[in-house]
Amino acid sequence: MEFYTYVNIFETKGLEYLLLLSFLALFILLVRYLSAPKGKRRVPEGKPPRTTN
């Protein structure tokens, strides 16, 4: 015999909001990581550093 289980869509809203907030937080961290200042990067050997003269 088959049974039908009623799922209330409003019971899952909390989980959906948590997933959305965690995705947005991780997205913000990713954007900050990708737009980090380039001054922290190492200059490859063999190339002199740039001068503004």
Predicted model as a PDB file, atoms N, CA, C, CB and O in Angstrom, pLDDT in the B-factor column:
MODEL        1                                                                  
ATOM      1  N   MET A   1       0.834  -1.173   0.000  1.00 58.00           N  
ATOM      2  CA  MET A   1       0.000   0.000   0.000  1.00 58.00           C  
ATOM      3  C   MET A   1       0.882   1.240   0.000  1.00 58.00           C  
ATOM      4  CB  MET A   1      -0.951  -0.005   1.206  1.00 58.00           C  
ATOM      5  O   MET A   1       1.879   1.305   0.719  1.00 58.00           O  
ATOM      6  N   GLU A   2       0.514   2.207  -0.799  1.00 72.00           N  
ATOM      7  CA  GLU A   2       1.292   3.436  -0.890  1.00 72.00           C  
ATOM      8  C   GLU A   2       0.726   4.489   0.039  1.00 72.00           C  
ATOM      9  CB  GLU A   2       1.318   3.956  -2.326  1.00 72.00           C  
ATOM     10  O   GLU A   2      -0.486   4.600   0.222  1.00 72.00           O  
ATOM     11  N   PHE A   3       1.633   5.262   0.622  1.00 76.00           N  
ATOM     12  CA  PHE A   3       1.211   6.324   1.519  1.00 76.00           C  
ATOM     13  C   PHE A   3       1.627   7.665   0.937  1.00 76.00           C  
ATOM     14  CB  PHE A   3       1.807   6.129   2.931  1.00 76.00           C  
ATOM     15  O   PHE A   3       2.682   7.786   0.313  1.00 76.00           O  
ATOM     16  N   TYR A   4       0.804   8.645   1.144  1.00 76.00           N  
ATOM     17  CA  TYR A   4       1.103   9.999   0.695  1.00 76.00           C  
ATOM     18  C   TYR A   4       1.495  10.816   1.913  1.00 76.00           C  
ATOM     19  CB  TYR A   4      -0.114  10.641  -0.051  1.00 76.00           C  
ATOM     20  O   TYR A   4       0.761  10.865   2.900  1.00 76.00           O  
ATOM     21  N   THR A   5       2.665  11.463   1.840  1.00 78.00           N  
ATOM     22  CA  THR A   5       3.141  12.285   2.943  1.00 78.00           C  
ATOM     23  C   THR A   5       2.985  13.744   2.554  1.00 78.00           C  
ATOM     24  CB  THR A   5       4.619  11.955   3.301  1.00 78.00           C  
ATOM     25  O   THR A   5       3.527  14.185   1.540  1.00 78.00           O  
ATOM     26  N   TYR A   6       2.251  14.484   3.354  1.00 79.00           N  
ATOM     27  CA  TYR A   6       2.042  15.903   3.107  1.00 79.00           C  
ATOM     28  C   TYR A   6       3.238  16.673   3.650  1.00 79.00           C  
ATOM     29  CB  TYR A   6       0.716  16.400   3.755  1.00 79.00           C  
ATOM     30  O   TYR A   6       3.611  16.507   4.812  1.00 79.00           O  
ATOM     31  N   VAL A   7       3.843  17.517   2.809  1.00 75.00           N  
ATOM     32  CA  VAL A   7       4.984  18.320   3.220  1.00 75.00           C  
ATOM     33  C   VAL A   7       4.542  19.775   3.238  1.00 75.00           C  
ATOM     34  CB  VAL A   7       6.212  18.108   2.269  1.00 75.00           C  
ATOM     35  O   VAL A   7       4.090  20.312   2.227  1.00 75.00           O  
ATOM     36  N   ASN A   8       4.673  20.392   4.377  1.00 78.00           N  
ATOM     37  CA  ASN A   8       4.326  21.798   4.508  1.00 78.00           C  
ATOM     38  C   ASN A   8       5.514  22.627   4.030  1.00 78.00           C  
ATOM     39  CB  ASN A   8       3.941  22.154   5.982  1.00 78.00           C  
ATOM     40  O   ASN A   8       6.607  22.528   4.586  1.00 78.00           O  
ATOM     41  N   ILE A   9       5.301  23.443   3.002  1.00 75.00           N  
ATOM     42  CA  ILE A   9       6.418  24.190   2.437  1.00 75.00           C  
ATOM     43  C   ILE A   9       6.914  25.259   3.403  1.00 75.00           C  
ATOM     44  CB  ILE A   9       6.013  24.828   1.114  1.00 75.00           C  
ATOM     45  O   ILE A   9       8.062  25.690   3.296  1.00 75.00           O  
ATOM     46  N   PHE A  10       6.093  25.690   4.327  1.00 79.00           N  
ATOM     47  CA  PHE A  10       6.501  26.731   5.261  1.00 79.00           C  
ATOM     48  C   PHE A  10       7.440  26.202   6.346  1.00 79.00           C  
ATOM     49  CB  PHE A  10       5.280  27.354   5.899  1.00 79.00           C  
ATOM     50  O   PHE A  10       8.123  26.988   7.003  1.00 79.00           O  
ATOM     51  N   GLU A  11       7.483  24.899   6.537  1.00 79.00           N  
ATOM     52  CA  GLU A  11       8.402  24.311   7.514  1.00 79.00           C  
ATOM     53  C   GLU A  11       9.832  24.318   6.992  1.00 79.00           C  
ATOM     54  CB  GLU A  11       7.976  22.880   7.856  1.00 79.00           C  
ATOM     55  O   GLU A  11      10.770  24.260   7.788  1.00 79.00           O  
ATOM     56  N   THR A  12      10.024  24.387   5.699  1.00 81.00           N  
ATOM     57  CA  THR A  12      11.364  24.348   5.120  1.00 81.00           C  
ATOM     58  C   THR A  12      11.933  25.741   4.883  1.00 81.00           C  
ATOM     59  CB  THR A  12      11.343  23.580   3.818  1.00 81.00           C  
ATOM     60  O   THR A  12      13.077  25.865   4.447  1.00 81.00           O  
ATOM     61  N   LYS A  13      11.169  26.787   5.157  1.00 87.00           N  
ATOM     62  CA  LYS A  13      11.640  28.144   4.898  1.00 87.00           C  
ATOM     63  C   LYS A  13      12.874  28.486   5.732  1.00 87.00           C  
ATOM     64  CB  LYS A  13      10.529  29.146   5.181  1.00 87.00           C  
ATOM     65  O   LYS A  13      13.774  29.162   5.234  1.00 87.00           O  
ATOM     66  N   GLY A  14      12.938  28.044   6.966  1.00 86.00           N  
ATOM     67  CA  GLY A  14      14.090  28.335   7.819  1.00 86.00           C  
ATOM     68  C   GLY A  14      15.377  27.800   7.229  1.00 86.00           C  
ATOM     69  O   GLY A  14      16.402  28.483   7.219  1.00 86.00           O  
ATOM     70  N   LEU A  15      15.318  26.576   6.737  1.00 87.00           N  
ATOM     71  CA  LEU A  15      16.504  25.976   6.124  1.00 87.00           C  
ATOM     72  C   LEU A  15      16.897  26.724   4.857  1.00 87.00           C  
ATOM     73  CB  LEU A  15      16.255  24.494   5.807  1.00 87.00           C  
ATOM     74  O   LEU A  15      18.082  26.927   4.595  1.00 87.00           O  
ATOM     75  N   GLU A  16      15.918  27.128   4.083  1.00 90.00           N  
ATOM     76  CA  GLU A  16      16.219  27.876   2.860  1.00 90.00           C  
ATOM     77  C   GLU A  16      16.884  29.208   3.184  1.00 90.00           C  
ATOM     78  CB  GLU A  16      14.940  28.113   2.047  1.00 90.00           C  
ATOM     79  O   GLU A  16      17.823  29.613   2.498  1.00 90.00           O  
ATOM     80  N   TYR A  17      16.412  29.883   4.210  1.00 93.00           N  
ATOM     81  CA  TYR A  17      17.021  31.156   4.592  1.00 93.00           C  
ATOM     82  C   TYR A  17      18.443  30.962   5.103  1.00 93.00           C  
ATOM     83  CB  TYR A  17      16.175  31.848   5.657  1.00 93.00           C  
ATOM     84  O   TYR A  17      19.317  31.780   4.815  1.00 93.00           O  
ATOM     85  N   LEU A  18      18.687  29.900   5.852  1.00 92.00           N  
ATOM     86  CA  LEU A  18      20.045  29.628   6.319  1.00 92.00           C  
ATOM     87  C   LEU A  18      20.986  29.345   5.149  1.00 92.00           C  
ATOM     88  CB  LEU A  18      20.045  28.444   7.291  1.00 92.00           C  
ATOM     89  O   LEU A  18      22.123  29.818   5.133  1.00 92.00           O  
ATOM     90  N   LEU A  19      20.517  28.585   4.186  1.00 94.00           N  
ATOM     91  CA  LEU A  19      21.340  28.310   3.005  1.00 94.00           C  
ATOM     92  C   LEU A  19      21.625  29.593   2.224  1.00 94.00           C  
ATOM     93  CB  LEU A  19      20.646  27.283   2.096  1.00 94.00           C  
ATOM     94  O   LEU A  19      22.743  29.798   1.751  1.00 94.00           O  
ATOM     95  N   LEU A  20      20.636  30.438   2.090  1.00 96.00           N  
ATOM     96  CA  LEU A  20      20.819  31.695   1.374  1.00 96.00           C  
ATOM     97  C   LEU A  20      21.813  32.600   2.090  1.00 96.00           C  
ATOM     98  CB  LEU A  20      19.485  32.411   1.212  1.00 96.00           C  
ATOM     99  O   LEU A  20      22.693  33.176   1.450  1.00 96.00           O  
ATOM    100  N   LEU A  21      21.687  32.731   3.398  1.00 97.00           N  
ATOM    101  CA  LEU A  21      22.607  33.581   4.150  1.00 97.00           C  
ATOM    102  C   LEU A  21      24.035  33.053   4.106  1.00 97.00           C  
ATOM    103  CB  LEU A  21      22.148  33.701   5.591  1.00 97.00           C  
ATOM    104  O   LEU A  21      24.982  33.831   3.991  1.00 97.00           O  
ATOM    105  N   SER A  22      24.195  31.735   4.196  1.00 97.00           N  
ATOM    106  CA  SER A  22      25.548  31.175   4.134  1.00 97.00           C  
ATOM    107  C   SER A  22      26.152  31.361   2.740  1.00 97.00           C  
ATOM    108  CB  SER A  22      25.528  29.677   4.508  1.00 97.00           C  
ATOM    109  O   SER A  22      27.348  31.626   2.617  1.00 97.00           O  
ATOM    110  N   PHE A  23      25.341  31.227   1.696  1.00 98.00           N  
ATOM    111  CA  PHE A  23      25.844  31.455   0.341  1.00 98.00           C  
ATOM    112  C   PHE A  23      26.284  32.904   0.172  1.00 98.00           C  
ATOM    113  CB  PHE A  23      24.769  31.098  -0.703  1.00 98.00           C  
ATOM    114  O   PHE A  23      27.348  33.163  -0.389  1.00 98.00           O  
ATOM    115  N   LEU A  24      25.485  33.848   0.648  1.00 97.00           N  
ATOM    116  CA  LEU A  24      25.845  35.253   0.512  1.00 97.00           C  
ATOM    117  C   LEU A  24      27.109  35.589   1.292  1.00 97.00           C  
ATOM    118  CB  LEU A  24      24.701  36.133   0.977  1.00 97.00           C  
ATOM    119  O   LEU A  24      27.949  36.351   0.814  1.00 97.00           O  
ATOM    120  N   ALA A  25      27.250  35.027   2.489  1.00 97.00           N  
ATOM    121  CA  ALA A  25      28.452  35.280   3.286  1.00 97.00           C  
ATOM    122  C   ALA A  25      29.689  34.730   2.588  1.00 97.00           C  
ATOM    123  CB  ALA A  25      28.313  34.658   4.685  1.00 97.00           C  
ATOM    124  O   ALA A  25      30.723  35.395   2.543  1.00 97.00           O  
ATOM    125  N   LEU A  26      29.590  33.530   2.046  1.00 96.00           N  
ATOM    126  CA  LEU A  26      30.731  32.952   1.330  1.00 96.00           C  
ATOM    127  C   LEU A  26      31.034  33.718   0.042  1.00 96.00           C  
ATOM    128  CB  LEU A  26      30.463  31.480   1.007  1.00 96.00           C  
ATOM    129  O   LEU A  26      32.195  33.841  -0.347  1.00 96.00           O  
ATOM    130  N   PHE A  27      30.011  34.226  -0.610  1.00 97.00           N  
ATOM    131  CA  PHE A  27      30.217  35.009  -1.821  1.00 97.00           C  
ATOM    132  C   PHE A  27      30.951  36.308  -1.504  1.00 97.00           C  
ATOM    133  CB  PHE A  27      28.877  35.308  -2.502  1.00 97.00           C  
ATOM    134  O   PHE A  27      31.839  36.714  -2.252  1.00 97.00           O  
ATOM    135  N   ILE A  28      30.589  36.961  -0.406  1.00 95.00           N  
ATOM    136  CA  ILE A  28      31.261  38.200   0.002  1.00 95.00           C  
ATOM    137  C   ILE A  28      32.726  37.920   0.332  1.00 95.00           C  
ATOM    138  CB  ILE A  28      30.547  38.837   1.224  1.00 95.00           C  
ATOM    139  O   ILE A  28      33.605  38.696  -0.045  1.00 95.00           O  
ATOM    140  N   LEU A  29      32.992  36.823   1.029  1.00 92.00           N  
ATOM    141  CA  LEU A  29      34.378  36.460   1.330  1.00 92.00           C  
ATOM    142  C   LEU A  29      35.168  36.178   0.049  1.00 92.00           C  
ATOM    143  CB  LEU A  29      34.417  35.233   2.253  1.00 92.00           C  
ATOM    144  O   LEU A  29      36.339  36.547  -0.047  1.00 92.00           O  
ATOM    145  N   LEU A  30      34.549  35.539  -0.915  1.00 92.00           N  
ATOM    146  CA  LEU A  30      35.221  35.254  -2.179  1.00 92.00           C  
ATOM    147  C   LEU A  30      35.551  36.547  -2.927  1.00 92.00           C  
ATOM    148  CB  LEU A  30      34.348  34.342  -3.054  1.00 92.00           C  
ATOM    149  O   LEU A  30      36.645  36.684  -3.475  1.00 92.00           O  
ATOM    150  N   VAL A  31      34.633  37.472  -2.952  1.00 92.00           N  
ATOM    151  CA  VAL A  31      34.877  38.743  -3.641  1.00 92.00           C  
ATOM    152  C   VAL A  31      35.994  39.513  -2.948  1.00 92.00           C  
ATOM    153  CB  VAL A  31      33.590  39.596  -3.689  1.00 92.00           C  
ATOM    154  O   VAL A  31      36.836  40.109  -3.619  1.00 92.00           O  
ATOM    155  N   ARG A  32      36.017  39.510  -1.629  1.00 89.00           N  
ATOM    156  CA  ARG A  32      37.100  40.192  -0.901  1.00 89.00           C  
ATOM    157  C   ARG A  32      38.441  39.533  -1.179  1.00 89.00           C  
ATOM    158  CB  ARG A  32      36.821  40.191   0.612  1.00 89.00           C  
ATOM    159  O   ARG A  32      39.453  40.217  -1.330  1.00 89.00           O  
ATOM    160  N   TYR A  33      38.455  38.200  -1.248  1.00 86.00           N  
ATOM    161  CA  TYR A  33      39.700  37.476  -1.516  1.00 86.00           C  
ATOM    162  C   TYR A  33      40.216  37.790  -2.918  1.00 86.00           C  
ATOM    163  CB  TYR A  33      39.489  35.959  -1.356  1.00 86.00           C  
ATOM    164  O   TYR A  33      41.415  37.987  -3.112  1.00 86.00           O  
ATOM    165  N   LEU A  34      39.313  37.835  -3.889  1.00 88.00           N  
ATOM    166  CA  LEU A  34      39.738  38.073  -5.267  1.00 88.00           C  
ATOM    167  C   LEU A  34      40.142  39.524  -5.510  1.00 88.00           C  
ATOM    168  CB  LEU A  34      38.630  37.687  -6.221  1.00 88.00           C  
ATOM    169  O   LEU A  34      40.915  39.800  -6.427  1.00 88.00           O  
ATOM    170  N   SER A  35      39.636  40.449  -4.710  1.00 87.00           N  
ATOM    171  CA  SER A  35      39.977  41.849  -4.912  1.00 87.00           C  
ATOM    172  C   SER A  35      40.988  42.333  -3.877  1.00 87.00           C  
ATOM    173  CB  SER A  35      38.724  42.707  -4.858  1.00 87.00           C  
ATOM    174  O   SER A  35      41.011  43.516  -3.540  1.00 87.00           O  
ATOM    175  N   ALA A  36      41.811  41.437  -3.377  1.00 77.00           N  
ATOM    176  CA  ALA A  36      42.844  41.799  -2.406  1.00 77.00           C  
ATOM    177  C   ALA A  36      43.868  42.715  -3.076  1.00 77.00           C  
ATOM    178  CB  ALA A  36      43.538  40.527  -1.826  1.00 77.00           C  
ATOM    179  O   ALA A  36      44.078  42.624  -4.285  1.00 77.00           O  
ATOM    180  N   PRO A  37      44.501  43.591  -2.307  1.00 77.00           N  
ATOM    181  CA  PRO A  37      45.499  44.492  -2.902  1.00 77.00           C  
ATOM    182  C   PRO A  37      46.651  43.700  -3.511  1.00 77.00           C  
ATOM    183  CB  PRO A  37      46.038  45.477  -1.846  1.00 77.00           C  
ATOM    184  O   PRO A  37      47.073  42.677  -2.973  1.00 77.00           O  
ATOM    185  N   LYS A  38      47.144  44.185  -4.626  1.00 68.00           N  
ATOM    186  CA  LYS A  38      48.200  43.471  -5.346  1.00 68.00           C  
ATOM    187  C   LYS A  38      49.576  43.742  -4.750  1.00 68.00           C  
ATOM    188  CB  LYS A  38      48.191  43.863  -6.818  1.00 68.00           C  
ATOM    189  O   LYS A  38      50.550  43.119  -5.172  1.00 68.00           O  
ATOM    190  N   GLY A  39      49.687  44.638  -3.795  1.00 61.00           N  
ATOM    191  CA  GLY A  39      50.963  44.952  -3.178  1.00 61.00           C  
ATOM    192  C   GLY A  39      51.517  43.813  -2.346  1.00 61.00           C  
ATOM    193  O   GLY A  39      52.714  43.774  -2.062  1.00 61.00           O  
ATOM    194  N   LYS A  40      50.665  42.896  -1.957  1.00 61.00           N  
ATOM    195  CA  LYS A  40      51.124  41.770  -1.138  1.00 61.00           C  
ATOM    196  C   LYS A  40      51.738  40.659  -1.972  1.00 61.00           C  
ATOM    197  CB  LYS A  40      49.976  41.213  -0.329  1.00 61.00           C  
ATOM    198  O   LYS A  40      52.363  39.746  -1.432  1.00 61.00           O  
ATOM    199  N   ARG A  41      51.563  40.734  -3.288  1.00 53.00           N  
ATOM    200  CA  ARG A  41      52.109  39.692  -4.150  1.00 53.00           C  
ATOM    201  C   ARG A  41      53.601  39.892  -4.340  1.00 53.00           C  
ATOM    202  CB  ARG A  41      51.396  39.681  -5.508  1.00 53.00           C  
ATOM    203  O   ARG A  41      54.099  41.018  -4.336  1.00 53.00           O  
ATOM    204  N   ARG A  42      54.298  38.793  -4.504  1.00 55.00           N  
ATOM    205  CA  ARG A  42      55.740  38.836  -4.683  1.00 55.00           C  
ATOM    206  C   ARG A  42      56.100  39.170  -6.117  1.00 55.00           C  
ATOM    207  CB  ARG A  42      56.366  37.511  -4.282  1.00 55.00           C  
ATOM    208  O   ARG A  42      55.423  38.730  -7.046  1.00 55.00           O  
ATOM    209  N   VAL A  43      57.159  39.946  -6.307  1.00 53.00           N  
ATOM    210  CA  VAL A  43      57.648  40.263  -7.651  1.00 53.00           C  
ATOM    211  C   VAL A  43      58.495  39.083  -8.119  1.00 53.00           C  
ATOM    212  CB  VAL A  43      58.478  41.612  -7.669  1.00 53.00           C  
ATOM    213  O   VAL A  43      59.389  38.644  -7.395  1.00 53.00           O  
ATOM    214  N   PRO A  44      58.229  38.561  -9.320  1.00 58.00           N  
ATOM    215  CA  PRO A  44      59.027  37.424  -9.805  1.00 58.00           C  
ATOM    216  C   PRO A  44      60.495  37.802  -9.956  1.00 58.00           C  
ATOM    217  CB  PRO A  44      58.479  36.918 -11.149  1.00 58.00           C  
ATOM    218  O   PRO A  44      60.819  38.948 -10.267  1.00 58.00           O  
ATOM    219  N   GLU A  45      61.378  36.834  -9.733  1.00 68.00           N  
ATOM    220  CA  GLU A  45      62.810  37.085  -9.857  1.00 68.00           C  
ATOM    221  C   GLU A  45      63.162  37.358 -11.306  1.00 68.00           C  
ATOM    222  CB  GLU A  45      63.626  35.895  -9.320  1.00 68.00           C  
ATOM    223  O   GLU A  45      62.577  36.786 -12.226  1.00 68.00           O  
ATOM    224  N   GLY A  46      64.143  38.255 -11.493  1.00 69.00           N  
ATOM    225  CA  GLY A  46      64.570  38.593 -12.838  1.00 69.00           C  
ATOM    226  C   GLY A  46      63.913  39.860 -13.352  1.00 69.00           C  
ATOM    227  O   GLY A  46      64.414  40.469 -14.297  1.00 69.00           O  
ATOM    228  N   LYS A  47      62.816  40.266 -12.762  1.00 63.00           N  
ATOM    229  CA  LYS A  47      62.163  41.506 -13.158  1.00 63.00           C  
ATOM    230  C   LYS A  47      62.370  42.548 -12.080  1.00 63.00           C  
ATOM    231  CB  LYS A  47      60.661  41.284 -13.419  1.00 63.00           C  
ATOM    232  O   LYS A  47      62.057  42.309 -10.914  1.00 63.00           O  
ATOM    233  N   PRO A  48      62.896  43.705 -12.458  1.00 67.00           N  
ATOM    234  CA  PRO A  48      63.051  44.744 -11.457  1.00 67.00           C  
ATOM    235  C   PRO A  48      61.677  45.333 -11.084  1.00 67.00           C  
ATOM    236  CB  PRO A  48      63.999  45.850 -11.974  1.00 67.00           C  
ATOM    237  O   PRO A  48      60.769  45.357 -11.914  1.00 67.00           O  
ATOM    238  N   PRO A  49      61.532  45.799  -9.859  1.00 67.00           N  
ATOM    239  CA  PRO A  49      60.234  46.391  -9.489  1.00 67.00           C  
ATOM    240  C   PRO A  49      59.975  47.661 -10.274  1.00 67.00           C  
ATOM    241  CB  PRO A  49      60.181  46.690  -7.982  1.00 67.00           C  
ATOM    242  O   PRO A  49      60.913  48.352 -10.669  1.00 67.00           O  
ATOM    243  N   ARG A  50      58.723  47.970 -10.499  1.00 74.00           N  
ATOM    244  CA  ARG A  50      58.354  49.166 -11.253  1.00 74.00           C  
ATOM    245  C   ARG A  50      58.660  50.427 -10.448  1.00 74.00           C  
ATOM    246  CB  ARG A  50      56.863  49.124 -11.630  1.00 74.00           C  
ATOM    247  O   ARG A  50      58.512  50.466  -9.227  1.00 74.00           O  
ATOM    248  N   THR A  51      59.086  51.439 -11.165  1.00 74.00           N  
ATOM    249  CA  THR A  51      59.302  52.731 -10.529  1.00 74.00           C  
ATOM    250  C   THR A  51      58.356  53.731 -11.162  1.00 74.00           C  
ATOM    251  CB  THR A  51      60.784  53.196 -10.664  1.00 74.00           C  
ATOM    252  O   THR A  51      57.929  53.552 -12.303  1.00 74.00           O  
ATOM    253  N   THR A  52      58.025  54.784 -10.427  1.00 72.00           N  
ATOM    254  CA  THR A  52      57.080  55.780 -10.933  1.00 72.00           C  
ATOM    255  C   THR A  52      57.795  57.000 -11.499  1.00 72.00           C  
ATOM    256  CB  THR A  52      56.124  56.210  -9.827  1.00 72.00           C  
ATOM    257  O   THR A  52      57.154  58.024 -11.736  1.00 72.00           O  
ATOM    258  N   ASN A  53      59.093  56.921 -11.721  1.00 62.00           N  
ATOM    259  CA  ASN A  53      59.837  58.071 -12.274  1.00 62.00           C  
ATOM    260  C   ASN A  53      59.532  58.285 -13.720  1.00 62.00           C  
ATOM    261  CB  ASN A  53      61.325  57.885 -12.103  1.00 62.00           C  
ATOM    262  O   ASN A  53      60.070  59.206 -14.335  1.00 62.00           O  
TER     263      ASN A  53                                                      
ENDMDL                                                                          
END                                                                             
